């Protein structure tokens, strides 16, 4: 969004001197997507995540991962949307085997995460040379 001066009479907008970017996630129904699932914050053994928002419908978290860092083996509850604020080379290991880098890790890319159990030995890491900044939206 480009800056909008207050003098233009808009009720909302960017009143600063530099552009901002907004990400909108619109849920289409009033009811939780998976009410019978106990959704908790995403956790990683090696990387802290910042809780941005939690309500009856979503958990929103953000983290940065530096070049060469790996999250550590973890699970995913599913019903998760990821958004690459700053992309990079995002790679995955499953059961100790490194897979090809994700084609969906460019800045601005969005994807869906299905459930992953702890026994799958899943972890992701930054195999590039720039910091990756990522948001998780866990739908409840």
N, C-alpha and C positions, 0 to 999 in steps of 0.2 A: 504494500500500500504506500503510495506517495504521500508526502506531508500535505495536510490540509489546514490552512490557517483558520484560527478561531473566528476571524472576521467573515468567513464564508457561511457561518450559521449552521454547520453540521452538528448534530447531536452527539456523534461519535466520530472518531477518526484520529489520525496521527497528527498531533499538533507540534511534533518535534521538527528538527532540522534534517533528519536522515530517514530514509525509508525503513519500514518494518515489514516483517512477513508474519502472516497469521496462518495457522493450521486449524481447519474446522473438521471435527468428527461429528457427524450427525447420526444419532441413533433413530431408527425409523419407528420404533414401537415404545410404548410407555412401560412395558413389563421388562424385567431382566431377561437377558438372553438365555442364561443357564442358571436358574434359581436353585437347583438342587446340587450345584457344585460349590464347594467351599473355596472361593477365590481369595488368595492372599497376594501380597506384594511379590513381585518377581525378585528372587535373590540369586546372587552369585557368590561363590566362595572367595574370589580374588578381586572383585570390582564392586565398589559401593554404588548404589543407585539412590537418586534423590526422589522422594515422593513429592510430586507436584500437586496432585489432587486425588482425593478418594471420596466417592459418594455412593449412593445406592446402585448406580449403574456402571461405574468404571473405576479403575485404578490407573492413574497416569504417573509414569516414572521416567526419569531421564538419567543418562550416564554418559561418560566419555571413556574411551578406551584408547590408550596410547599405542604407538607402534610397538609391536613385539609382545603386547600383553594378551593374555587369554583369560576368559571369565572364570574358568574352572568348571568341572563337571556339575551340571545342574539339571533340573526338570523344567518343563513349561506346562501350565495348566490347560493350554489351548485357549481358543477364543481371544487371541491376542493380535493386535495390529502393531507393526513397527514402522517408524518413520525415521529415515536418515536425515537429520538436520545437517550434518556434515558427513558425507560419505567417504569411502576409502576402499581398501582391499580387505574384505570381510571373509574369513575362511572358517570352516567347520571341521571338527574332529568328531567321529562317532566310533566308539569302541577302540580308541587309540589310533585309528586310521584317519589321516588328513584327507579331506575331500577338496575338489577344485573350489577356488574362490567363488563367492556368490555373484551372479550377474545382476542382482538386485540391491547393490550397495552404493549406488551413486547418490550424490547429494539430492535430496528431494524424493528419493524412491520410497515406496510404501509397499508393505507386504503383509501376509497373513501367516500366523504361526499356529499349527495344530498342536495337540498335546504331545509331549515328549516325556517318557518316563526316565527316572534316574538310572535304571538298569541299562539304558541305551548308551550310556557313556558319552553324552552330548556336551560339547562346549564349542564356543566360537571365539575367534581372536582376530586381532588386527595384524595382518601380515603385510601391510603397506608401510608407507613412511610418513603418513599424516594422521593426526588425531581424528577418531571417529566419534561423532556426537549423535546419540540415538535416543528416541523416545519409544517407550512401550505403553500401549493402551490395552489394558486387560478388561474385556467386557464381562460384566457379571451376569 
